[in-house]
């Protein structure tokens, strides 16, 4: 019962924080009370841990399945199509990022990072420069599980990758990597390493990257 009360209190606190954030943004929280979640498919896509939207088109979204690659909708979810088949060597996706300054540029980090009884690993990072029509592999094959990809808000060639590495033990691949040339030279120097699980990256639009 104690855990149940803690969960309820946590939910109330989260709701209060969300209402405060909306009010700070000049939005009346009451306007959103009638909204309800609904599934927009696809119903055969599998588990999903990675979702991203096109900053220049409110109808375009991408999601990465833990076993089915990258899917795209151009009509707000009415129709989805797989855009990674024939390009990706692995099917498990851990993170997707669309450049805020150039929506043609998309980075995908492979390998689900939500640890559970069984997880599927990936083979590094893929990049598209034509909104998902074609993809190129950028290396980092041995990172296996990538939890977050972050693109600089004004420079699509400056990208950070937070890699869990091998899921069930310490390994040298675990850490944060950076490319300053869009991955073109397939070089990803470490900028931070850790012996524990690598936490996701967070970045505020227009501000410097925060490594957490």
MDAnalysis code that builds the backbone (N, CA, C; Angstrom):
import MDAnalysis as mda
import numpy as np

u = mda.Universe.empty(636, n_residues=212, atom_resindex=np.repeat(np.arange(212), 3), trajectory=True)
u.add_TopologyAttr("name", ["N", "CA", "C"] * 212)
u.add_TopologyAttr("resid", np.arange(1, 213))
u.add_TopologyAttr("resname", ["UNK", "UNK", "UNK", "UNK", "UNK", "UNK", "UNK", "UNK", "UNK", "UNK", "UNK", "UNK", "UNK", "UNK", "UNK", "UNK", "UNK", "UNK", "UNK", "UNK", "UNK", "UNK", "UNK", "UNK", "UNK", "UNK", "UNK", "UNK", "UNK", "UNK", "UNK", "UNK", "UNK", "UNK", "UNK", "UNK", "UNK", "UNK", "UNK", "UNK", "UNK", "UNK", "UNK", "UNK", "UNK", "UNK", "UNK", "UNK", "UNK", "UNK", "UNK", "UNK", "UNK", "UNK", "UNK", "UNK", "UNK", "UNK", "UNK", "UNK", "UNK", "UNK", "UNK", "UNK", "UNK", "UNK", "UNK", "UNK", "UNK", "UNK", "UNK", "UNK", "UNK", "UNK", "UNK", "UNK", "UNK", "UNK", "UNK", "UNK", "UNK", "UNK", "UNK", "UNK", "UNK", "UNK", "UNK", "UNK", "UNK", "UNK", "UNK", "UNK", "UNK", "UNK", "UNK", "UNK", "UNK", "UNK", "UNK", "UNK", "UNK", "UNK", "UNK", "UNK", "UNK", "UNK", "UNK", "UNK", "UNK", "UNK", "UNK", "UNK", "UNK", "UNK", "UNK", "UNK", "UNK", "UNK", "UNK", "UNK", "UNK", "UNK", "UNK", "UNK", "UNK", "UNK", "UNK", "UNK", "UNK", "UNK", "UNK", "UNK", "UNK", "UNK", "UNK", "UNK", "UNK", "UNK", "UNK", "UNK", "UNK", "UNK", "UNK", "UNK", "UNK", "UNK", "UNK", "UNK", "UNK", "UNK", "UNK", "UNK", "UNK", "UNK", "UNK", "UNK", "UNK", "UNK", "UNK", "UNK", "UNK", "UNK", "UNK", "UNK", "UNK", "UNK", "UNK", "UNK", "UNK", "UNK", "UNK", "UNK", "UNK", "UNK", "UNK", "UNK", "UNK", "UNK", "UNK", "UNK", "UNK", "UNK", "UNK", "UNK", "UNK", "UNK", "UNK", "UNK", "UNK", "UNK", "UNK", "UNK", "UNK", "UNK", "UNK", "UNK", "UNK", "UNK", "UNK", "UNK", "UNK", "UNK", "UNK", "UNK", "UNK", "UNK", "UNK", "UNK", "UNK", "UNK", "UNK", "UNK"])
u.atoms.positions = np.array([
    [0.819, -1.202, 0.000],
    [0.000, 0.000, 0.000],
    [0.857, 1.256, 0.000],
    [1.988, 1.180, 0.719],
    [2.859, 2.350, 0.802],
    [3.396, 2.712, -0.577],
    [3.798, 1.692, -1.344],
    [4.306, 1.953, -2.688],
    [3.222, 2.534, -3.583],
    [1.972, 2.060, -3.369],
    [0.855, 2.575, -4.165],
    [0.625, 4.044, -3.873],
    [0.680, 4.427, -2.589],
    [0.509, 5.844, -2.224],
    [1.643, 6.692, -2.806],
    [2.868, 6.156, -2.771],
    [3.996, 6.899, -3.330],
    [3.813, 7.123, -4.826],
    [3.280, 6.101, -5.515],
    [3.048, 6.223, -6.953],
    [1.997, 7.277, -7.252],
    [0.920, 7.289, -6.458],
    [-0.146, 8.281, -6.648],
    [0.390, 9.684, -6.385],
    [1.144, 9.847, -5.304],
    [1.717, 11.163, -4.981],
    [2.669, 11.626, -6.071],
    [3.450, 10.688, -6.614],
    [4.376, 11.034, -7.689],
    [3.634, 11.502, -8.926],
    [2.502, 10.836, -9.243],
    [1.707, 11.222, -10.402],
    [1.093, 12.598, -10.206],
    [0.596, 12.877, -8.976],
    [0.037, 14.197, -8.688],
    [1.106, 15.277, -8.838],
    [2.306, 14.979, -8.364],
    [3.400, 15.942, -8.465],
    [3.768, 16.195, -9.924],
    [3.794, 15.115, -10.715],
    [4.097, 15.260, -12.135],
    [3.039, 16.099, -12.832],
    [1.766, 15.842, -12.525],
    [0.687, 16.625, -13.138],
    [0.795, 18.102, -12.779],
    [1.144, 18.372, -11.512],
    [1.284, 19.759, -11.069],
    [2.429, 20.442, -11.810],
    [3.530, 19.726, -11.989],
    [4.676, 20.286, -12.710],
    [4.333, 20.569, -14.167],
    [3.554, 19.645, -14.776],
    [3.155, 19.848, -16.168],
    [2.238, 21.053, -16.302],
    [1.298, 21.221, -15.369],
    [0.408, 22.375, -15.402],
    [1.190, 23.669, -15.243],
    [2.168, 23.663, -14.346],
    [2.989, 24.853, -14.128],
    [3.792, 25.200, -15.377],
    [4.311, 24.168, -16.067],
    [5.078, 24.404, -17.288],
    [4.200, 25.011, -18.378],
    [2.960, 24.523, -18.486],
    [2.036, 25.072, -19.477],
    [1.692, 26.520, -19.171],
    [1.457, 26.803, -17.905],
    [1.123, 28.173, -17.505],
    [2.293, 29.114, -17.774],
    [3.508, 28.648, -17.518],
    [4.691, 29.467, -17.789],
    [4.842, 29.761, -19.278],
    [4.327, 28.821, -20.107],
    [4.391, 29.013, -21.554],
    [3.190, 29.804, -22.080],
    [2.314, 30.245, -21.168],
    [1.160, 31.022, -21.573],
    [0.006, 30.187, -22.105],
    [-0.052, 28.901, -21.718],
    [-1.111, 28.000, -22.181],
    [-1.990, 27.611, -20.998],
    [-3.291, 27.737, -21.174],
    [-4.231, 27.351, -20.126],
    [-4.308, 25.821, -20.062],
    [-3.902, 25.185, -18.935],
    [-3.936, 23.714, -18.830],
    [-5.316, 23.124, -19.081],
    [-6.387, 23.889, -18.819],
    [-7.744, 23.381, -19.018],
    [-8.023, 23.053, -20.483],
    [-7.304, 23.704, -21.399],
    [-7.516, 23.463, -22.820],
    [-7.123, 22.042, -23.222],
    [-6.228, 21.412, -22.445],
    [-5.733, 20.089, -22.803],
    [-6.406, 18.957, -22.044],
    [-7.288, 19.284, -21.114],
    [-7.894, 18.258, -20.266],
    [-8.753, 17.274, -21.052],
    [-9.334, 17.709, -22.150],
    [-10.231, 16.827, -22.897],
    [-9.500, 15.940, -23.894],
    [-8.192, 16.148, -24.058],
    [-7.441, 15.338, -25.014],
    [-7.214, 13.935, -24.473],
    [-7.309, 12.948, -25.349],
    [-7.091, 11.559, -24.964],
    [-6.108, 10.902, -25.932],
    [-5.299, 9.980, -25.399],
    [-4.358, 9.246, -26.229],
    [-5.103, 8.189, -27.045],
    [-4.650, 7.954, -28.274],
    [-5.187, 6.869, -29.079],
    [-4.054, 6.283, -29.917],
    [-4.150, 5.025, -30.221],
    [-3.117, 4.371, -31.026],
    [-3.271, 4.766, -32.488],
    [-2.153, 5.123, -33.126],
    [-2.167, 5.460, -34.548],
    [-1.329, 4.466, -35.349],
    [-0.996, 3.318, -34.722],
    [-0.308, 2.242, -35.433],
    [1.157, 2.561, -35.695],
    [1.805, 1.780, -36.577],
    [1.278, 0.558, -37.195],
    [1.214, -0.573, -36.170],
    [0.300, -1.469, -36.366],
    [0.039, -2.478, -35.350],
    [0.980, -3.673, -35.433],
    [1.851, -3.701, -36.432],
    [2.834, -4.764, -36.545],
    [4.250, -4.222, -36.427],
    [4.414, -3.056, -35.856],
    [5.732, -2.438, -35.788],
    [6.597, -2.943, -34.651],
    [5.997, -3.520, -33.617],
    [6.767, -4.012, -32.485],
    [6.947, -2.964, -31.406],
    [7.704, -3.339, -30.377],
    [7.979, -2.397, -29.281],
    [8.771, -1.201, -29.808],
    [8.545, -0.042, -29.183],
    [9.163, 1.198, -29.656],
    [9.782, 1.952, -28.492],
    [11.037, 2.382, -28.644],
    [11.688, 3.221, -27.630],
    [12.232, 4.509, -28.241],
    [12.045, 4.707, -29.550],
    [12.604, 5.888, -30.212],
    [11.561, 6.518, -31.125],
    [11.261, 7.804, -30.895],
    [10.296, 8.552, -31.713],
    [10.856, 9.955, -31.948],
    [10.676, 10.477, -33.154],
    [11.117, 11.842, -33.458],
    [10.193, 12.438, -34.510],
    [10.041, 13.760, -34.459],
    [9.211, 14.470, -35.428],
    [10.034, 15.395, -36.294],
    [9.500, 15.723, -37.446],
    [10.130, 16.673, -38.358],
    [9.818, 18.083, -37.854],
    [10.820, 18.887, -37.502],
    [10.539, 20.224, -36.960],
    [9.934, 21.190, -37.964],
    [9.981, 20.830, -39.247],
    [9.446, 21.725, -40.271],
    [8.118, 21.243, -40.846],
    [7.631, 20.077, -40.391],
    [6.380, 19.533, -40.913],
    [5.676, 18.775, -39.800],
    [4.558, 19.307, -39.331],
    [3.851, 18.734, -38.181],
    [3.213, 17.383, -38.473],
    [3.171, 16.961, -39.739],
    [2.569, 15.685, -40.106],
    [3.583, 14.556, -40.248],
    [4.863, 14.875, -40.167],
    [5.918, 13.879, -40.407],
    [6.541, 13.421, -39.097],
    [6.510, 12.107, -38.886],
    [7.110, 11.508, -37.697],
    [7.864, 10.233, -38.086],
    [8.850, 9.889, -37.235],
    [9.612, 8.664, -37.400],
    [9.578, 7.896, -36.083],
    [9.570, 6.576, -36.165],
    [9.779, 5.799, -34.957],
    [10.695, 4.628, -35.262],
    [11.434, 4.210, -34.238],
    [12.347, 3.086, -34.368],
    [11.855, 1.919, -33.538],
    [11.586, 0.807, -34.184],
    [11.137, -0.391, -33.495],
    [12.335, -1.132, -32.900],
    [12.102, -1.869, -31.831],
    [13.185, -2.652, -31.238],
    [13.499, -3.894, -32.063],
    [12.700, -4.150, -33.088],
    [12.986, -5.299, -33.927],
    [12.538, -5.137, -35.356],
    [12.216, -3.894, -35.760],
    [11.668, -3.690, -37.095],
    [12.184, -2.488, -37.843],
    [13.307, -1.889, -37.392],
    [13.882, -0.766, -38.111],
    [13.140, 0.541, -37.917],
    [13.304, 1.458, -38.894],
    [12.725, 2.805, -38.814],
    [11.502, 2.902, -39.716],
    [10.441, 3.499, -39.177],
    [9.191, 3.714, -39.893],
    [8.891, 5.208, -39.967],
    [8.171, 5.606, -41.006],
    [7.877, 7.035, -41.223],
    [6.417, 7.214, -41.622],
    [5.819, 8.291, -41.106],
    [4.507, 8.723, -41.572],
    [4.608, 10.162, -42.066],
    [3.900, 10.450, -43.150],
    [3.873, 11.809, -43.705],
    [2.491, 12.439, -43.596],
    [1.569, 11.712, -42.934],
    [0.199, 12.216, -42.824],
    [-0.321, 12.130, -41.384],
    [0.554, 12.316, -40.424],
    [0.145, 12.335, -39.025],
    [-0.245, 10.986, -38.467],
    [0.220, 9.891, -39.090],
    [-0.028, 8.564, -38.553],
    [-1.096, 7.758, -39.251],
    [-1.718, 8.293, -40.311],
    [-2.723, 7.518, -41.041],
    [-2.078, 6.348, -41.779],
    [-0.885, 6.579, -42.300],
    [-0.170, 5.534, -43.035],
    [1.298, 5.548, -42.633],
    [1.853, 4.369, -42.360],
    [3.269, 4.232, -41.988],
    [3.976, 3.338, -43.000],
    [5.235, 3.644, -43.280],
    [6.027, 2.781, -44.144],
    [7.430, 2.635, -43.564],
    [7.987, 1.449, -43.749],
    [9.352, 1.211, -43.297],
    [10.320, 1.863, -44.285],
    [11.283, 2.631, -43.761],
    [12.225, 3.338, -44.632],
    [13.663, 2.851, -44.466],
    [13.866, 1.823, -43.638],
    [15.228, 1.357, -43.392],
    [15.552, 0.008, -44.026],
    [14.544, -0.730, -44.453],
    [14.794, -2.032, -45.079],
    [15.683, -1.869, -46.308],
    [16.675, -2.757, -46.408],
    [17.606, -2.686, -47.520],
    [18.829, -1.840, -47.241],
    [18.799, -1.075, -46.128],
    [19.935, -0.231, -45.748],
    [20.562, -0.673, -44.427],
    [19.719, -1.020, -43.451],
    [20.222, -1.386, -42.121],
    [20.603, -2.867, -42.090],
    [21.688, -3.150, -41.368],
    [22.106, -4.536, -41.177],
    [21.458, -5.154, -39.942],
    [21.057, -4.314, -39.011],
    [20.362, -4.778, -37.810],
    [18.997, -4.103, -37.745],
    [18.076, -4.696, -36.969],
    [16.704, -4.190, -36.945],
    [16.359, -3.413, -35.685],
    [17.172, -3.510, -34.630],
    [16.833, -2.899, -33.346],
    [17.304, -1.450, -33.285],
    [16.374, -0.524, -33.001],
    [16.675, 0.909, -32.954],
    [16.537, 1.425, -31.533],
    [17.533, 2.188, -31.073],
    [17.512, 2.736, -29.725],
    [17.200, 4.218, -29.655],
    [17.520, 4.981, -30.722],
    [17.304, 6.426, -30.691],
    [17.221, 6.984, -32.102],
    [16.392, 8.012, -32.273],
    [16.277, 8.734, -33.537],
    [16.370, 10.230, -33.248],
    [17.099, 10.956, -34.090],
    [17.174, 12.411, -33.950],
    [17.074, 13.048, -35.331],
    [16.204, 14.058, -35.446],
    [16.059, 14.829, -36.673],
    [16.649, 16.212, -36.430],
    [17.474, 16.673, -37.333],
    [18.127, 17.963, -37.159],
    [17.116, 19.099, -37.139],
    [17.234, 19.985, -36.152],
    [16.339, 21.136, -36.046],
    [16.645, 22.187, -37.100],
    [17.877, 22.222, -37.603],
    [18.261, 23.230, -38.583],
    [18.184, 22.726, -40.022],
    [18.104, 21.405, -40.205],
    [17.979, 20.815, -41.540],
    [17.252, 19.490, -41.410],
    [15.953, 19.487, -41.652],
    [15.129, 18.300, -41.434],
    [15.445, 17.172, -42.401],
    [16.276, 17.421, -43.416],
    [16.722, 16.346, -44.286],
    [17.638, 15.371, -43.554],
    [18.289, 15.870, -42.502],
    [19.319, 15.095, -41.801],
    [18.710, 14.355, -40.609],
    [18.876, 13.043, -40.611],
    [18.366, 12.183, -39.541],
    [19.485, 11.241, -39.109],
    [19.655, 11.089, -37.808],
    [20.607, 10.119, -37.265],
    [19.828, 9.055, -36.484],
    [20.260, 7.816, -36.623],
    [19.636, 6.713, -35.899],
    [20.705, 5.942, -35.137],
    [20.508, 5.809, -33.818],
    [21.382, 4.995, -32.990],
    [20.769, 3.621, -32.816],
    [21.527, 2.591, -33.083],
    [20.982, 1.242, -33.117],
    [21.130, 0.516, -31.783],
    [20.192, -0.410, -31.544],
    [20.228, -1.237, -30.344],
    [19.379, -0.666, -29.230],
    [18.303, -1.364, -28.858],
    [17.442, -0.854, -27.791],
    [18.223, -0.751, -26.487],
    [17.970, 0.307, -25.726],
    [18.717, 0.541, -24.490],
    [17.841, 0.404, -23.250],
    [16.583, 0.026, -23.442],
    [15.678, -0.203, -22.316],
    [15.907, -1.630, -21.829],
    [16.681, -1.766, -20.747],
    [17.119, -3.085, -20.311],
    [15.956, -3.893, -19.751],
    [15.857, -5.138, -20.204],
    [14.820, -6.056, -19.770],
    [15.390, -7.469, -19.830],
    [14.549, -8.469, -19.714],
    [15.042, -9.839, -19.701],
    [15.784, -10.223, -20.964],
    [15.317, -9.721, -22.098],
    [16.020, -9.953, -23.360],
    [16.021, -8.656, -24.163],
    [17.152, -8.316, -24.725],
    [17.284, -7.093, -25.513],
    [17.989, -7.426, -26.829],
    [17.688, -6.658, -27.850],
    [18.308, -6.848, -29.163],
    [19.347, -5.765, -29.392],
    [20.547, -6.166, -29.787],
    [21.610, -5.179, -29.973],
    [21.642, -4.654, -31.403],
    [22.334, -3.537, -31.570],
    [22.441, -2.904, -32.876],
    [23.865, -2.885, -33.382],
    [24.112, -2.054, -34.391],
    [25.435, -2.012, -35.022],
    [25.895, -0.577, -35.274],
    [25.638, 0.316, -34.317],
    [26.192, 1.659, -34.429],
    [25.199, 2.717, -34.858],
    [25.636, 3.597, -35.766],
    [24.850, 4.775, -36.145],
    [24.629, 4.799, -37.657],
    [23.407, 5.155, -38.043],
    [23.075, 5.377, -39.451],
    [22.631, 6.827, -39.631],
    [22.795, 7.324, -40.866],
    [22.443, 8.718, -41.160],
    [21.737, 8.801, -42.509],
    [20.720, 9.655, -42.565],
    [20.061, 9.976, -43.826],
    [20.171, 11.477, -44.070],
    [20.387, 11.870, -45.313],
    [20.419, 13.295, -45.668],
    [19.283, 13.647, -46.631],
    [18.319, 12.733, -46.767],
    [17.199, 12.980, -47.675],
    [15.871, 12.547, -47.052],
    [15.728, 12.827, -45.754],
    [14.490, 12.548, -45.024],
    [14.121, 11.057, -44.998],
    [15.135, 10.206, -44.952],
    [14.887, 8.787, -44.786],
    [14.782, 7.976, -46.057],
    [15.017, 8.588, -47.216],
    [14.941, 7.830, -48.471],
    [16.111, 6.862, -48.598],
    [17.307, 7.319, -48.218],
    [18.500, 6.479, -48.248],
    [19.271, 6.666, -46.948],
    [20.121, 5.678, -46.625],
    [20.874, 5.706, -45.373],
    [22.312, 5.272, -45.595],
    [23.205, 5.805, -44.765],
    [24.603, 5.390, -44.762],
    [25.007, 5.012, -43.341],
    [25.904, 4.048, -43.240],
    [26.373, 3.601, -41.930],
    [27.580, 4.427, -41.518],
    [27.613, 4.887, -40.258],
    [28.652, 5.801, -39.785],
    [29.593, 5.198, -38.750],
    [29.529, 3.893, -38.555],
    [30.460, 3.282, -37.601],
    [29.856, 3.073, -36.223],
    [30.733, 2.942, -35.223],
    [30.379, 2.644, -33.827],
    [29.668, 1.288, -33.708],
    [30.085, 0.328, -34.528],
    [29.424, -0.973, -34.557],
    [29.403, -1.658, -33.202],
    [30.474, -1.513, -32.416],
    [30.594, -2.268, -31.169],
    [29.893, -1.630, -29.975],
    [29.212, -0.495, -30.185],
    [28.480, 0.112, -29.057],
    [27.237, -0.702, -28.702],
    [26.697, -1.442, -29.654],
    [25.607, -2.404, -29.450],
    [24.277, -1.792, -29.007],
    [24.280, -0.956, -27.949],
    [23.027, -0.357, -27.460],
    [23.227, 1.156, -27.301],
    [22.497, 1.951, -28.081],
    [22.612, 3.414, -28.037],
    [21.325, 3.989, -27.465],
    [21.463, 4.712, -26.351],
    [20.298, 5.248, -25.657],
    [19.833, 6.599, -26.157],
    [20.759, 7.393, -26.741],
    [20.359, 8.746, -27.151],
    [21.314, 9.291, -28.201],
    [20.736, 9.951, -29.212],
    [21.494, 10.725, -30.186],
    [21.015, 12.168, -30.089],
    [21.959, 13.097, -30.004],
    [21.597, 14.519, -29.899],
    [22.341, 15.308, -30.963],
    [21.597, 16.120, -31.730],
    [22.175, 16.953, -32.781],
    [22.192, 18.403, -32.317],
    [23.289, 19.097, -32.584],
    [23.354, 20.524, -32.246],
    [22.216, 21.260, -32.956],
    [21.515, 22.169, -32.266],
    [20.333, 22.821, -32.864],
    [20.631, 23.674, -34.088],
    [21.906, 24.101, -34.273],
    [22.225, 24.962, -35.407],
    [23.237, 24.344, -36.369],
    [23.731, 23.148, -36.058],
    [24.759, 22.520, -36.880],
    [24.480, 21.029, -37.007],
    [23.939, 20.569, -38.132],
    [23.584, 19.155, -38.284],
    [24.790, 18.222, -38.347],
    [25.988, 18.778, -38.479],
    [27.199, 17.944, -38.519],
    [27.783, 17.683, -37.135],
    [27.301, 18.411, -36.136],
    [27.789, 18.220, -34.767],
    [26.785, 17.359, -34.014],
    [27.177, 16.118, -33.750],
    [26.235, 15.147, -33.189],
    [26.893, 14.369, -32.056],
    [26.116, 14.090, -31.023],
    [26.579, 13.349, -29.849],
    [25.803, 12.039, -29.733],
    [26.492, 11.011, -29.274],
    [25.882, 9.696, -29.105],
    [26.179, 9.183, -27.709],
    [25.130, 8.834, -26.968],
    [25.285, 8.220, -25.643],
    [25.072, 6.722, -25.803],
    [26.136, 5.963, -25.588],
    [26.094, 4.524, -25.827],
    [26.168, 3.737, -24.531],
    [25.243, 2.809, -24.381],
    [25.264, 1.899, -23.249],
    [26.360, 0.859, -23.421],
    [26.654, 0.524, -24.662],
    [27.632, -0.527, -24.915],
    [27.013, -1.897, -24.662],
    [27.826, -2.851, -24.302],
    [27.321, -4.194, -24.009],
    [26.417, -4.121, -22.777],
    [25.258, -4.735, -22.873],
    [24.204, -4.495, -21.891],
    [24.492, -5.055, -20.508],
    [25.207, -6.151, -20.420],
    [25.252, -6.869, -19.148],
    [26.649, -6.954, -18.536],
    [27.436, -5.892, -18.704],
    [28.749, -5.869, -18.063],
    [29.531, -4.649, -18.494],
    [30.543, -4.294, -17.734],
    [31.368, -3.142, -18.082],
    [32.134, -3.433, -19.372],
    [32.356, -2.380, -20.174],
    [33.048, -2.552, -21.454],
    [33.560, -1.205, -21.934],
    [34.627, -1.199, -22.716],
    [35.229, 0.073, -23.146],
    [34.369, 0.862, -24.119],
    [33.344, 0.221, -24.713],
    [32.499, 0.932, -25.672],
    [31.487, 1.845, -25.008],
    [31.263, 1.689, -23.723],
    [30.265, 2.490, -23.016],
    [30.761, 3.914, -22.823],
    [29.953, 4.912, -23.210],
    [30.357, 6.303, -23.034],
    [29.647, 7.230, -23.997],
    [30.119, 8.472, -24.058],
    [29.555, 9.494, -24.938],
    [30.555, 9.788, -26.052],
    [30.061, 9.809, -27.279],
    [30.890, 10.046, -28.450],
    [30.423, 11.311, -29.175],
    [31.348, 11.884, -29.962],
    [31.004, 13.109, -30.698],
    [31.596, 13.059, -32.103],
    [30.834, 13.543, -33.063],
    [31.350, 13.767, -34.404],
    [31.107, 15.220, -34.766],
    [32.112, 15.835, -35.359],
    [31.999, 17.232, -35.775],
    [31.895, 17.384, -37.282],
    [31.852, 16.252, -37.984],
    [31.745, 16.306, -39.442],
    [30.596, 15.444, -39.951],
    [29.586, 15.264, -39.123],
    [28.438, 14.471, -39.533],
    [28.739, 13.009, -39.714],
    [29.819, 12.544, -39.085],
    [30.198, 11.146, -39.179],
    [30.892, 10.768, -40.470],
    [31.254, 11.752, -41.292],
    [31.807, 11.475, -42.614],
    [33.111, 10.678, -42.551],
    [33.974, 10.991, -41.588],
    [35.267, 10.296, -41.500],
    [35.205, 9.050, -40.624],
    [33.992, 8.701, -40.200],
    [33.767, 7.508, -39.382],
    [34.617, 7.517, -38.114],
    [34.924, 8.714, -37.611],
    [35.685, 8.834, -36.365],
    [34.783, 9.433, -35.302],
    [34.729, 8.781, -34.158],
    [33.862, 9.217, -33.065],
    [34.688, 9.256, -31.777],
    [35.414, 10.331, -31.519],
    [36.216, 10.370, -30.283],
    [35.338, 10.383, -29.036],
    [35.807, 9.683, -28.000],
    [35.126, 9.756, -26.711],
    [35.219, 11.174, -26.173],
    [34.166, 11.668, -25.571],
    [34.274, 12.920, -24.833],
    [33.954, 12.699, -23.360],
    [33.378, 11.529, -23.071],
    [33.118, 11.197, -21.682],
    [32.866, 9.702, -21.591],
    [33.493, 9.046, -20.655],
    [33.278, 7.620, -20.481],
    [32.839, 7.341, -19.058],
    [32.222, 6.209, -18.867],
    [31.723, 5.870, -17.548],
    [31.737, 4.370, -17.368],
    [31.886, 3.922, -16.141],
    [31.860, 2.495, -15.836],
    [30.453, 2.026, -15.479],
    [29.534, 2.982, -15.354],
    [28.135, 2.629, -15.116],
    [27.358, 2.919, -16.388],
    [26.074, 2.651, -16.356],
    [25.282, 2.857, -17.566],
    [25.336, 4.312, -17.995],
    [25.502, 4.536, -19.292],
    [25.568, 5.892, -19.814],
    [24.168, 6.487, -19.871],
    [23.978, 7.608, -19.186],
    [22.669, 8.241, -19.109],
    [22.384, 9.020, -20.393],
    [21.095, 9.247, -20.696],
    [20.753, 9.996, -21.904],
    [21.304, 11.416, -21.878],
    [21.517, 11.943, -23.066],
    [21.932, 13.325, -23.216],
    [20.696, 14.208, -23.208],
    [20.846, 15.410, -22.696],
    [19.744, 16.370, -22.749],
    [20.274, 17.687, -23.250],
    [19.496, 18.342, -24.080],
    [19.906, 19.620, -24.616],
    [18.723, 20.554, -24.749],
    [18.872, 21.769, -24.289],
    [17.817, 22.760, -24.430],
    [17.972, 23.482, -25.764],
    [16.896, 23.661, -26.515],
    [16.990, 24.337, -27.817],
    [17.685, 25.672, -27.686],
    [18.686, 25.891, -28.537],
    [19.392, 27.159, -28.525],
    [20.433, 27.290, -27.438],
    [20.571, 26.268, -26.606],
    [21.544, 26.329, -25.509],
    [22.620, 25.273, -25.708],
    [23.606, 25.295, -24.839],
    [24.682, 24.312, -24.908],
    [24.185, 22.945, -24.458],
    [24.857, 21.915, -24.935],
    [24.503, 20.558, -24.539],
    [24.834, 20.335, -23.087],
    [23.937, 19.635, -22.397],
    [24.146, 19.287, -21.008],
    [24.411, 17.791, -20.936],
    [25.547, 17.385, -20.404],
    [25.840, 15.978, -20.234],
    [25.403, 15.571, -18.833],
    [24.430, 14.639, -18.780],
    [23.893, 14.251, -17.495],
    [24.257, 12.808, -17.169],
])
